[in-house]
Amino acid sequence: MANSNNSMSISNKQKTTFIHEIGRLTIFVVEAFGDITLFTLEMFRWLFTRIPRSSIIFSTMYHVGVLSLPVVIITGGFIGMVLAVQTYDQFSMMHMETRLGAVINVSLVKELGPVLAATMLAGRIGSSMAAELGTMRVTEQIDALKALGANPIQHLVVPRFLACLFMVPLLTAIADLTGVLGGWFIGSFIMGIDSFHYWFHSEYYVTAYDVLGGLLKSIFFGSAIALIACHRGFNCGAGAEGVGKAATESFVLSFIAILTIDFFLTFIINTGYYIIWPSPVSLM
Amino acid sequence: MNSANQTPVIELKNTSRSFGCQKILRDISIKIHQGETVALIGESGCGKSVTMKLMMSLLLPDQGNVYWNGKHISEQSDKDLSRERLRFGYLFQGAALFDSMTVFENIAFGLRQNTKMSDKEIKDIVQEKIRDVGLTVSVKNKKPAELSGGMKKRVGLARALAMSPEVMFYDEPTTGLDPIMSDVINELIIQTRQQRQVTSVIVTHDMKTVQKVADRVIMLYPLSRLSEGEPQIIFEGTTKEAFQTNDPRVSQFITGEARERLQELMEV
């Protein structure tokens, strides 16, 4: 009996082809998308039905926002400084070093600030949320919430979503600011560019639309980080291995989501810009 | 007693449940009547905890139905289900205390979440429950990480009892505790039942608990050891009958003998 079962399972394994694998992967991806979509809809349902106590929301905002400040300040500052060092030589060769501020600041507020700040936060906040919720799942704390009449999505996911929705754009603004200051510090004090011209060209080239476009992206990045992290935590596997895997998956999936969202939003924001202001601003 | 004629407090009818490709429960039917204490026994992995979570609707069955006081649970809205679930208390295997909260906040959680009681009323109830489970009130400001295993279980019990449940579920209440603390927990289960007519369902491997606390015993067998069509519930009867049965599978579990399992170990 056991032998016949073994031989059956071996013959089944032999029949598995590349096409089977593609089919399995497709089903997995469709299921995963469906699952996170239902999870998101459920979260929105609770978001508009019953908002958690303000003490829970503020405590989560403190953990997401205030405690992430050092890492965001360091990330933003160094991005600005590195950009200044990398671009100075090329601009100096064309005697355009005073335009350095324009290039550094526009790259920062439109792209690098939001994306790199969100990536750092996906690592710091997202992984920690996935690990925390995963541990709660493994130790039956999520079941305990249900048993005590609380809805786990309303109690655990909604505050984290709100905290990321509001805090990630604020942290991105701080990363932008420290990046701008970092670039100016290197450009003016180390490379010797005149501060007046540095800021004059920055002001001319960087528009409010660029800054707001970057911050708009960060709202989507923050939402994606919270939803992916909470979803991974809620679907965490058993034991320490499951918790570790949930934290890793949370970061990797958030990173992919950030890059994908960034591509589509950049496309939409740029199209919007050219619709409103048909002739682009020149560096010259 | 005419309990057979009463509507059961909880009823599982032909329920099955799988996790991925692994089937854990197959066609299980169980009735729990008001006021009785039922022990669910069986080997690790046979589906006892899953059965209890189905009873509380913490999990939903893949097939079959769950009834609370004769009402089908899938016909109730999420809100009603949540409210109805408050009639049940659940002591989790590892106590499942919320790590980020103090003992006080853990016990007060259900009251704050579901009632409009004042802070003073909540404080009084929490202190009463802490004393009921034999702990001193000074423990209320501690975090779960600062408590021993026995203390965690007792805080978990106090948290479940704070909502004055009609039905108590105990998931391996004495596992991992020393013999004295195990007996303390057994006594607390009896005391809870004596104070109010609480219906209790206990998942346990501890035969002392079964003997001391249970009125009725239900034994589940792992599906991997059963052939197709064999019932998964291999014993259902009074505690006395369980300890006197001639069924070798039941008596082997109750007396805790390895028997043919040793042979299986050698073959591996």
HADDOCK unambig.tbl for C-alpha pairs under 7 A between the chains (distance, minus, plus):
assign (segid A and resid 139 and name CA) (segid B and resid 94 and name CA) 6.91 0.50 0.50
assign (segid A and resid 139 and name CA) (segid B and resid 96 and name CA) 5.78 0.50 0.50
assign (segid A and resid 140 and name CA) (segid B and resid 96 and name CA) 5.44 0.50 0.50
assign (segid A and resid 141 and name CA) (segid B and resid 96 and name CA) 4.86 0.50 0.50
assign (segid A and resid 141 and name CA) (segid B and resid 97 and name CA) 6.55 0.50 0.50
assign (segid A and resid 141 and name CA) (segid B and resid 98 and name CA) 6.26 0.50 0.50
assign (segid A and resid 143 and name CA) (segid B and resid 58 and name CA) 6.52 0.50 0.50
assign (segid A and resid 144 and name CA) (segid B and resid 96 and name CA) 6.43 0.50 0.50
assign (segid A and resid 147 and name CA) (segid B and resid 85 and name CA) 6.62 0.50 0.50
assign (segid A and resid 147 and name CA) (segid B and resid 90 and name CA) 6.72 0.50 0.50
assign (segid A and resid 148 and name CA) (segid B and resid 86 and name CA) 6.49 0.50 0.50
assign (segid A and resid 148 and name CA) (segid B and resid 110 and name CA) 5.05 0.50 0.50
assign (segid A and resid 149 and name CA) (segid B and resid 82 and name CA) 5.38 0.50 0.50
assign (segid A and resid 149 and name CA) (segid B and resid 83 and name CA) 6.57 0.50 0.50
assign (segid A and resid 149 and name CA) (segid B and resid 85 and name CA) 6.82 0.50 0.50
assign (segid A and resid 149 and name CA) (segid B and resid 86 and name CA) 6.07 0.50 0.50
assign (segid A and resid 149 and name CA) (segid B and resid 110 and name CA) 6.69 0.50 0.50
assign (segid A and resid 149 and name CA) (segid B and resid 114 and name CA) 6.78 0.50 0.50
assign (segid A and resid 150 and name CA) (segid B and resid 113 and name CA) 6.70 0.50 0.50
